[in-house]
Amino acid sequence: MNTIETDYNLDRHIIKFLQDNTFFAELSRYIRKAPTTDIPTAAVAYDPQYDDITLYWNPDFLKPMSDAEVRGLLTHEFYHLVFDHLTTRRKTPPKMWNVATDLAINSLIADHAGVFPQPADGRKLTDEEKAAMPIAQLISQLPRNHSSEWYYEKLKEKAEEEKKKGNNPDAAFGDLDSLDDHSTWDDLPEEMKELVKGKVKAIVDRAVKAADAQANGWGNIPAELREQIRASVTPVVNWRNVLRQFVGNLARGERANSIKRINKRFPYIHPGVKRGYVAKLLVAIDQSGSVDDTQLAIFFSELASLTKKVSVTILPFDAAADLKDSFEWRKGTKVEAKRVRGGGTDFNAPTRILNDPKNRGRWDGMLVLTDGECDKPIPSRIKRGWVLSPGHKLLFSTEETTIHIDPKPATDGPWR
């Protein structure tokens, strides 16, 4: 797009706005701002000439706006980046999707529920014009705080309904379209989308870290949305791979001669060598009642595939642990979690059993399956790892292996 010179001072609005919100302030730092008349309103887009994310804005569109309206526009554009609208989740027809994305965003920053959409030129609609715009009537009745996909499906259902009546769905929209300009989103070549997606994600990641470092860095962004934004930039770790790696590192190789294997150096003269893996794992299961049974089932299901290399001892515990409650999980057998305890939680209980001189050499490592709701335990004399139920974390810092179970990893981006 072509940029222009203007005497409109957008920085005055940006500085005042960003003083109240560290997240948006950091986001804004990495976004180029360019005045232009190539679009009627405003837009965020990737600029290949400068290789950056750019906020384009038409001075004539912003001039009549109040400070609050400019603040709302900036927030709107920033959320398009946060919600990954530039590169993915595109749907057809574009006009319907454009309106849906704006509905998802605007319901966060202002109460648009129950309000009849206004045309772009700001004129007041007559009752006859409103009656001829059934999709606009639907929009005025839609609730707040749903995803772009949810609004899109509602609009699509209404358009299909109008089509069955013999009406033109486009006419049912009237002259409604998105608040800002989304035309550049579909101009982005497929081969560039991953690059742009990475750039946007890096910007959002910096903004998240800056907001978390301040006492009120998130401003008025809802707590639930903050968590979604954090999750969108947090690398998804395959917990099953981490679990396999933990167990694999425990495996001890034992050499044994075998006439069934050919000796590579002296074939048919000396017997070959086979290696056996006899690693033994103690799995301490928190049964204080706060660990979800469904997650226990997921854990057991995955651990079953590891018993080819590992002998597993299951040890239930709460504030205490007793080897009388333990049992061996043998290869090929089905294991179901049985609750035998229901008190508080003490991670020292299974660790003391592990450290007991009587049990020296009995296990090569221990995994503690828990929700993490306990203080830091005493050190373990052998390798210890932690498996945390979804949404939980340890109450203490540790350099020991920590595995967060996430059977359904979040999709890219906050789903708005």
VOFI-906276 format. One record per residue (C-alpha): residue number from 1; residue in one letter; x, y, z. Coordinates in steps of 0.1 Angstrom, whole numbers. Layout:
+------+--------+-------+-------+-------+
: keba : dodren :     u :     v :     w :
+------+--------+-------+-------+-------+
:  NUM :      A :     X :     Y :     Z :
...
+------+--------+-------+-------+-------+
//
This chain:
+------+--------+-------+-------+-------+
: keba : dodren :     u :     v :     w :
+------+--------+-------+-------+-------+
:    1 :      M :     0 :     0 :     0 :
:    2 :      N :    10 :    36 :    -6 :
:    3 :      T :    17 :    57 :    25 :
:    4 :      I :     9 :    94 :    28 :
:    5 :      E :    19 :   124 :    49 :
:    6 :      T :    -7 :   135 :    74 :
:    7 :      D :   -10 :   160 :   102 :
:    8 :      Y :   -32 :   136 :   122 :
:    9 :      N :   -13 :   126 :   153 :
:   10 :      L :   -20 :    89 :   159 :
:   11 :      D :     8 :    86 :   184 :
:   12 :      R :   -11 :   108 :   208 :
:   13 :      H :   -38 :    82 :   210 :
:   14 :      I :   -14 :    53 :   211 :
:   15 :      I :     7 :    66 :   240 :
:   16 :      K :   -23 :    74 :   261 :
:   17 :      F :   -39 :    41 :   254 :
:   18 :      L :    -8 :    20 :   259 :
:   19 :      Q :     0 :    35 :   293 :
:   20 :      D :   -28 :    13 :   308 :
:   21 :      N :   -20 :   -20 :   291 :
:   22 :      T :    16 :   -34 :   289 :
:   23 :      F :     5 :   -63 :   267 :
:   24 :      F :    -8 :   -41 :   240 :
:   25 :      A :    20 :   -16 :   245 :
:   26 :      E :    46 :   -43 :   238 :
:   27 :      L :    26 :   -56 :   209 :
:   28 :      S :    25 :   -21 :   194 :
:   29 :      R :    63 :   -18 :   196 :
:   30 :      Y :    68 :   -44 :   169 :
:   31 :      I :    40 :   -32 :   146 :
:   32 :      R :    48 :    -5 :   119 :
:   33 :      K :    21 :    22 :   116 :
:   34 :      A :    15 :    36 :    82 :
:   35 :      P :   -11 :    62 :    71 :
:   36 :      T :   -28 :    55 :    38 :
:   37 :      T :   -58 :    63 :    16 :
:   38 :      D :   -56 :    30 :    -2 :
:   39 :      I :   -82 :    16 :    23 :
:   40 :      P :  -113 :    33 :    37 :
:   41 :      T :  -108 :    24 :    73 :
:   42 :      A :   -79 :     5 :    90 :
:   43 :      A :   -61 :   -29 :    86 :
:   44 :      V :   -33 :   -50 :   100 :
:   45 :      A :   -14 :   -69 :    73 :
:   46 :      Y :    20 :   -82 :    64 :
:   47 :      D :    41 :   -58 :    43 :
:   48 :      P :    66 :   -77 :    21 :
:   49 :      Q :    85 :   -45 :    12 :
:   50 :      Y :    95 :   -39 :    48 :
:   51 :      D :    91 :   -76 :    59 :
:   52 :      D :    70 :   -66 :    89 :
:   53 :      I :    36 :   -65 :   104 :
:   54 :      T :    19 :   -32 :    96 :
:   55 :      L :   -11 :   -13 :   109 :
:   56 :      Y :   -25 :     8 :    81 :
:   57 :      W :   -49 :    35 :    89 :
:   58 :      N :   -68 :    61 :    69 :
:   59 :      P :   -66 :    96 :    86 :
:   60 :      D :   -99 :   107 :    72 :
:   61 :      F :  -115 :    76 :    89 :
:   62 :      L :   -99 :    84 :   123 :
:   63 :      K :  -104 :   122 :   124 :
:   64 :      P :  -140 :   123 :   135 :
:   65 :      M :  -135 :    96 :   161 :
:   66 :      S :  -134 :   102 :   198 :
:   67 :      D :  -104 :    90 :   220 :
:   68 :      A :  -125 :    61 :   231 :
:   69 :      E :  -134 :    51 :   196 :
:   70 :      V :   -97 :    53 :   185 :
:   71 :      R :   -87 :    31 :   215 :
:   72 :      G :  -114 :     6 :   205 :
:   73 :      L :  -101 :     5 :   169 :
:   74 :      L :   -65 :    -1 :   180 :
:   75 :      T :   -76 :   -29 :   204 :
:   76 :      H :   -96 :   -44 :   175 :
:   77 :      E :   -67 :   -44 :   152 :
:   78 :      F :   -43 :   -59 :   178 :
:   79 :      Y :   -68 :   -87 :   185 :
:   80 :      H :   -68 :   -97 :   149 :
:   81 :      L :   -31 :  -104 :   153 :
:   82 :      V :   -35 :  -122 :   186 :
:   83 :      F :   -63 :  -144 :   172 :
:   84 :      D :   -43 :  -154 :   141 :
:   85 :      H :   -68 :  -140 :   117 :
:   86 :      L :   -41 :  -129 :    92 :
:   87 :      T :   -29 :  -163 :    81 :
:   88 :      T :   -52 :  -191 :    92 :
:   89 :      R :   -89 :  -199 :    99 :
:   90 :      R :  -100 :  -182 :    67 :
:   91 :      K :  -135 :  -192 :    55 :
:   92 :      T :  -158 :  -184 :    25 :
:   93 :      P :  -176 :  -163 :    17 :
:   94 :      P :  -150 :  -138 :    29 :
:   95 :      K :  -176 :  -112 :    37 :
:   96 :      M :  -194 :  -135 :    61 :
:   97 :      W :  -161 :  -145 :    78 :
:   98 :      N :  -150 :  -109 :    80 :
:   99 :      V :  -182 :  -100 :    99 :
:  100 :      A :  -178 :  -131 :   122 :
:  101 :      T :  -142 :  -122 :   132 :
:  102 :      D :  -153 :   -86 :   140 :
:  103 :      L :  -182 :   -99 :   161 :
:  104 :      A :  -159 :  -122 :   181 :
:  105 :      I :  -135 :   -93 :   188 :
:  106 :      N :  -160 :   -65 :   194 :
:  107 :      S :  -179 :   -86 :   219 :
:  108 :      L :  -147 :   -85 :   240 :
:  109 :      I :  -140 :   -48 :   239 :
:  110 :      A :  -176 :   -34 :   239 :
:  111 :      D :  -211 :   -46 :   245 :
:  112 :      H :  -224 :   -50 :   210 :
:  113 :      A :  -251 :   -76 :   220 :
:  114 :      G :  -286 :   -64 :   211 :
:  115 :      V :  -273 :   -36 :   189 :
:  116 :      F :  -284 :   -33 :   153 :
:  117 :      P :  -253 :   -30 :   131 :
:  118 :      Q :  -248 :     4 :   115 :
:  119 :      P :  -237 :    10 :    79 :
:  120 :      A :  -202 :    22 :    72 :
:  121 :      D :  -212 :    57 :    63 :
:  122 :      G :  -228 :    61 :    98 :
:  123 :      R :  -262 :    71 :    85 :
:  124 :      K :  -294 :    61 :   104 :
:  125 :      L :  -313 :    33 :    89 :
:  126 :      T :  -350 :    35 :    83 :
:  127 :      D :  -374 :     7 :    96 :
:  128 :      E :  -379 :    -4 :    61 :
:  129 :      E :  -342 :    -8 :    55 :
:  130 :      K :  -338 :   -27 :    87 :
:  131 :      A :  -367 :   -51 :    78 :
:  132 :      A :  -348 :   -58 :    45 :
:  133 :      M :  -317 :   -69 :    64 :
:  134 :      P :  -326 :  -101 :    83 :
:  135 :      I :  -289 :  -110 :    89 :
:  136 :      A :  -283 :   -77 :   105 :
:  137 :      Q :  -314 :   -84 :   127 :
:  138 :      L :  -298 :  -117 :   137 :
:  139 :      I :  -265 :  -100 :   146 :
:  140 :      S :  -284 :   -76 :   169 :
:  141 :      Q :  -297 :  -107 :   188 :
:  142 :      L :  -264 :  -127 :   191 :
:  143 :      P :  -248 :  -132 :   225 :
:  144 :      R :  -213 :  -121 :   235 :
:  145 :      N :  -180 :  -139 :   239 :
:  146 :      H :  -181 :  -166 :   213 :
:  147 :      S :  -155 :  -176 :   187 :
:  148 :      S :  -153 :  -163 :   151 :
:  149 :      E :  -164 :  -198 :   139 :
:  150 :      W :  -194 :  -198 :   162 :
:  151 :      Y :  -206 :  -164 :   147 :
:  152 :      Y :  -198 :  -176 :   112 :
:  153 :      E :  -220 :  -207 :   116 :
:  154 :      K :  -249 :  -186 :   129 :
:  155 :      L :  -245 :  -162 :    99 :
:  156 :      K :  -242 :  -191 :    75 :
:  157 :      E :  -274 :  -208 :    89 :
:  158 :      K :  -293 :  -175 :    85 :
:  159 :      A :  -280 :  -171 :    49 :
:  160 :      E :  -291 :  -206 :    40 :
:  161 :      E :  -325 :  -199 :    55 :
:  162 :      E :  -329 :  -168 :    34 :
:  163 :      K :  -317 :  -187 :     3 :
:  164 :      K :  -344 :  -214 :     9 :
:  165 :      K :  -370 :  -186 :    10 :
:  166 :      G :  -358 :  -174 :   -25 :
:  167 :      N :  -340 :  -144 :   -11 :
:  168 :      N :  -306 :  -133 :   -20 :
:  169 :      P :  -282 :  -139 :    10 :
:  170 :      D :  -261 :  -109 :     0 :
:  171 :      A :  -291 :   -87 :     0 :
:  172 :      A :  -299 :  -100 :    34 :
:  173 :      F :  -266 :   -86 :    46 :
:  174 :      G :  -274 :   -52 :    32 :
:  175 :      D :  -242 :   -31 :    29 :
:  176 :      L :  -228 :   -46 :    61 :
:  177 :      D :  -192 :   -57 :    60 :
:  178 :      S :  -163 :   -58 :    85 :
:  179 :      L :  -155 :   -27 :   106 :
:  180 :      D :  -120 :   -26 :    92 :
:  181 :      D :  -103 :   -38 :    60 :
:  182 :      H :   -95 :   -75 :    57 :
:  183 :      S :   -88 :   -76 :    19 :
:  184 :      T :   -51 :   -81 :    23 :
:  185 :      W :   -55 :  -113 :    43 :
:  186 :      D :   -65 :  -133 :    12 :
:  187 :      D :   -37 :  -117 :    -9 :
:  188 :      L :   -10 :  -134 :    12 :
:  189 :      P :     6 :  -163 :    -8 :
:  190 :      E :     4 :  -198 :     8 :
:  191 :      E :    42 :  -201 :     9 :
:  192 :      M :    44 :  -169 :    30 :
:  193 :      K :    18 :  -178 :    56 :
:  194 :      E :    40 :  -198 :    79 :
:  195 :      L :    66 :  -170 :    79 :
:  196 :      V :    40 :  -144 :    87 :
:  197 :      K :    24 :  -167 :   113 :
:  198 :      G :    58 :  -171 :   130 :
:  199 :      K :    64 :  -133 :   130 :
:  200 :      V :    30 :  -127 :   146 :
:  201 :      K :    35 :  -154 :   172 :
:  202 :      A :    69 :  -140 :   182 :
:  203 :      I :    54 :  -106 :   187 :
:  204 :      V :    26 :  -120 :   208 :
:  205 :      D :    51 :  -140 :   228 :
:  206 :      R :    71 :  -109 :   237 :
:  207 :      A :    39 :   -91 :   247 :
:  208 :      V :    29 :  -120 :   270 :
:  209 :      K :    63 :  -120 :   288 :
:  210 :      A :    62 :   -82 :   292 :
:  211 :      A :    26 :   -83 :   306 :
:  212 :      D :    34 :  -111 :   330 :
:  213 :      A :    64 :   -91 :   343 :
:  214 :      Q :    42 :   -62 :   354 :
:  215 :      A :    18 :   -61 :   383 :
:  216 :      N :   -11 :   -50 :   361 :
:  217 :      G :     4 :   -57 :   327 :
:  218 :      W :   -27 :   -72 :   312 :
:  219 :      G :   -49 :   -42 :   319 :
:  220 :      N :   -86 :   -51 :   315 :
:  221 :      I :   -81 :   -82 :   294 :
:  222 :      P :  -102 :  -109 :   310 :
:  223 :      A :   -84 :  -136 :   330 :
:  224 :      E :   -97 :  -165 :   309 :
:  225 :      L :   -85 :  -148 :   277 :
:  226 :      R :   -51 :  -142 :   292 :
:  227 :      E :   -47 :  -179 :   298 :
:  228 :      Q :   -57 :  -186 :   262 :
:  229 :      I :   -32 :  -161 :   249 :
:  230 :      R :    -4 :  -176 :   270 :
:  231 :      A :   -13 :  -211 :   258 :
:  232 :      S :   -12 :  -199 :   222 :
:  233 :      V :    25 :  -190 :   225 :
:  234 :      T :    36 :  -219 :   248 :
:  235 :      P :    53 :  -247 :   229 :
:  236 :      V :    32 :  -278 :   231 :
:  237 :      V :    54 :  -306 :   245 :
:  238 :      N :    45 :  -341 :   236 :
:  239 :      W :    43 :  -355 :   271 :
:  240 :      R :    43 :  -391 :   259 :
:  241 :      N :    77 :  -386 :   242 :
:  242 :      V :    91 :  -370 :   274 :
:  243 :      L :    78 :  -400 :   294 :
:  244 :      R :    93 :  -425 :   270 :
:  245 :      Q :   126 :  -406 :   272 :
:  246 :      F :   126 :  -406 :   310 :
:  247 :      V :   119 :  -444 :   311 :
:  248 :      G :   144 :  -451 :   283 :
:  249 :      N :   172 :  -433 :   302 :
:  250 :      L :   166 :  -458 :   331 :
:  251 :      A :   171 :  -489 :   309 :
:  252 :      R :   202 :  -509 :   318 :
:  253 :      G :   218 :  -531 :   292 :
:  254 :      E :   229 :  -566 :   303 :
:  255 :      R :   252 :  -587 :   281 :
:  256 :      A :   246 :  -624 :   277 :
:  257 :      N :   260 :  -650 :   253 :
:  258 :      S :   236 :  -666 :   228 :
:  259 :      I :   242 :  -693 :   202 :
:  260 :      K :   211 :  -679 :   184 :
:  261 :      R :   230 :  -647 :   175 :
:  262 :      I :   258 :  -646 :   151 :
:  263 :      N :   291 :  -632 :   164 :
:  264 :      K :   300 :  -604 :   140 :
:  265 :      R :   338 :  -607 :   146 :
:  266 :      F :   339 :  -646 :   148 :
:  267 :      P :   309 :  -660 :   130 :
:  268 :      Y :   300 :  -696 :   138 :
:  269 :      I :   331 :  -698 :   161 :
:  270 :      H :   320 :  -679 :   191 :
:  271 :      P :   284 :  -673 :   203 :
:  272 :      G :   269 :  -639 :   197 :
:  273 :      V :   257 :  -614 :   223 :
:  274 :      K :   223 :  -603 :   232 :
:  275 :      R :   213 :  -574 :   255 :
:  276 :      G :   185 :  -574 :   279 :
:  277 :      Y :   168 :  -544 :   294 :
:  278 :      V :   159 :  -548 :   331 :
:  279 :      A :   152 :  -512 :   342 :
:  280 :      K :   127 :  -511 :   370 :
:  281 :      L :   104 :  -482 :   376 :
:  282 :      L :    84 :  -472 :   407 :
:  283 :      V :    52 :  -454 :   399 :
:  284 :      A :    39 :  -435 :   429 :
:  285 :      I :     3 :  -425 :   424 :
:  286 :      D :   -12 :  -396 :   444 :
:  287 :      Q :   -45 :  -409 :   458 :
:  288 :      S :   -54 :  -379 :   479 :
:  289 :      G :   -86 :  -376 :   459 :
:  290 :      S :   -76 :  -346 :   438 :
:  291 :      V :   -61 :  -366 :   409 :
:  292 :      D :   -87 :  -371 :   382 :
:  293 :      D :   -94 :  -408 :   374 :
:  294 :      T :   -97 :  -401 :   337 :
:  295 :      Q :   -61 :  -388 :   337 :
:  296 :      L :   -50 :  -419 :   356 :
:  297 :      A :   -65 :  -440 :   328 :
:  298 :      I :   -46 :  -420 :   302 :
:  299 :      F :   -14 :  -424 :   321 :
:  300 :      F :   -18 :  -462 :   325 :
:  301 :      S :   -27 :  -466 :   289 :
:  302 :      E :     5 :  -449 :   277 :
:  303 :      L :    27 :  -466 :   303 :
:  304 :      A :    14 :  -500 :   291 :
:  305 :      S :    35 :  -496 :   259 :
:  306 :      L :    66 :  -491 :   280 :
:  307 :      T :    65 :  -523 :   300 :
:  308 :      K :    84 :  -540 :   272 :
:  309 :      K :   115 :  -523 :   287 :
:  310 :      V :   105 :  -516 :   322 :
:  311 :      S :    92 :  -535 :   352 :
:  312 :      V :    67 :  -513 :   369 :
:  313 :      T :    58 :  -512 :   405 :
:  314 :      I :    26 :  -493 :   413 :
:  315 :      L :    27 :  -476 :   447 :
:  316 :      P :    -5 :  -456 :   459 :
:  317 :      F :     2 :  -429 :   484 :
:  318 :      D :   -14 :  -399 :   501 :
:  319 :      A :     1 :  -385 :   533 :
:  320 :      A :    17 :  -420 :   538 :
:  321 :      A :    28 :  -449 :   517 :
:  322 :      D :    31 :  -486 :   524 :
:  323 :      L :    47 :  -512 :   502 :
:  324 :      K :    18 :  -536 :   513 :
:  325 :      D :    -4 :  -515 :   490 :
:  326 :      S :    20 :  -518 :   460 :
:  327 :      F :    17 :  -543 :   432 :
:  328 :      E :    37 :  -553 :   401 :
:  329 :      W :    24 :  -544 :   367 :
:  330 :      R :    34 :  -573 :   345 :
:  331 :      K :    37 :  -572 :   307 :
:  332 :      G :     4 :  -580 :   289 :
:  333 :      T :   -18 :  -576 :   319 :
:  334 :      K :   -46 :  -550 :   323 :
:  335 :      V :   -42 :  -527 :   352 :
:  336 :      E :   -70 :  -506 :   368 :
:  337 :      A :   -64 :  -479 :   393 :
:  338 :      K :   -78 :  -488 :   427 :
:  339 :      R :   -81 :  -462 :   454 :
:  340 :      V :   -68 :  -474 :   488 :
:  341 :      R :   -62 :  -440 :   503 :
:  342 :      G :   -79 :  -407 :   506 :
:  343 :      G :   -60 :  -384 :   530 :
:  344 :      G :   -37 :  -354 :   524 :
:  345 :      T :    -6 :  -355 :   502 :
:  346 :      D :    31 :  -359 :   513 :
:  347 :      F :    57 :  -365 :   485 :
:  348 :      N :    81 :  -376 :   512 :
:  349 :      A :    61 :  -407 :   518 :
:  350 :      P :    71 :  -425 :   485 :
:  351 :      T :   105 :  -409 :   485 :
:  352 :      R :   113 :  -424 :   519 :
:  353 :      I :   105 :  -458 :   505 :
:  354 :      L :   127 :  -452 :   475 :
:  355 :      N :   155 :  -441 :   498 :
:  356 :      D :   152 :  -469 :   523 :
:  357 :      P :   185 :  -489 :   524 :
:  358 :      K :   163 :  -520 :   524 :
:  359 :      N :   152 :  -512 :   489 :
:  360 :      R :   186 :  -502 :   474 :
:  361 :      G :   189 :  -516 :   439 :
:  362 :      R :   152 :  -525 :   437 :
:  363 :      W :   143 :  -496 :   413 :
:  364 :      D :   161 :  -475 :   389 :
:  365 :      G :   138 :  -445 :   391 :
:  366 :      M :   105 :  -432 :   403 :
:  367 :      L :    77 :  -413 :   386 :
:  368 :      V :    52 :  -395 :   408 :
:  369 :      L :    18 :  -391 :   393 :
:  370 :      T :     1 :  -361 :   410 :
:  371 :      D :   -17 :  -328 :   408 :
:  372 :      G :    13 :  -312 :   424 :
:  373 :      E :    -5 :  -299 :   455 :
:  374 :      C :    22 :  -304 :   481 :
:  375 :      D :    55 :  -289 :   493 :
:  376 :      K :    89 :  -298 :   480 :
:  377 :      P :   100 :  -333 :   492 :
:  378 :      I :   134 :  -345 :   504 :
:  379 :      P :   159 :  -354 :   477 :
:  380 :      S :   158 :  -387 :   460 :
:  381 :      R :   189 :  -409 :   459 :
:  382 :      I :   180 :  -420 :   423 :
:  383 :      K :   162 :  -404 :   393 :
:  384 :      R :   128 :  -390 :   401 :
:  385 :      G :   103 :  -375 :   377 :
:  386 :      W :    69 :  -358 :   380 :
:  387 :      V :    37 :  -364 :   359 :
:  388 :      L :    12 :  -335 :   364 :
:  389 :      S :   -25 :  -338 :   357 :
:  390 :      P :   -38 :  -313 :   330 :
:  391 :      G :   -40 :  -277 :   343 :
:  392 :      H :   -18 :  -284 :   373 :
:  393 :      K :    18 :  -276 :   383 :
:  394 :      L :    42 :  -282 :   411 :
:  395 :      L :    42 :  -258 :   440 :
:  396 :      F :    80 :  -257 :   440 :
:  397 :      S :   108 :  -253 :   415 :
:  398 :      T :   128 :  -284 :   405 :
:  399 :      E :   153 :  -294 :   379 :
:  400 :      E :   139 :  -330 :   379 :
:  401 :      T :   120 :  -341 :   349 :
:  402 :      T :    85 :  -327 :   349 :
:  403 :      I :    58 :  -340 :   325 :
:  404 :      H :    25 :  -322 :   320 :
:  405 :      I :    -2 :  -345 :   307 :
:  406 :      D :   -21 :  -328 :   278 :
:  407 :      P :   -41 :  -355 :   259 :
:  408 :      K :   -58 :  -327 :   239 :
:  409 :      P :   -32 :  -300 :   231 :
:  410 :      A :   -47 :  -265 :   224 :
:  411 :      T :   -49 :  -254 :   188 :
:  412 :      D :   -28 :  -226 :   176 :
:  413 :      G :   -40 :  -192 :   188 :
:  414 :      P :   -67 :  -182 :   212 :
:  415 :      W :   -99 :  -195 :   196 :
:  416 :      R :  -119 :  -162 :   191 :
+------+--------+-------+-------+-------+
//
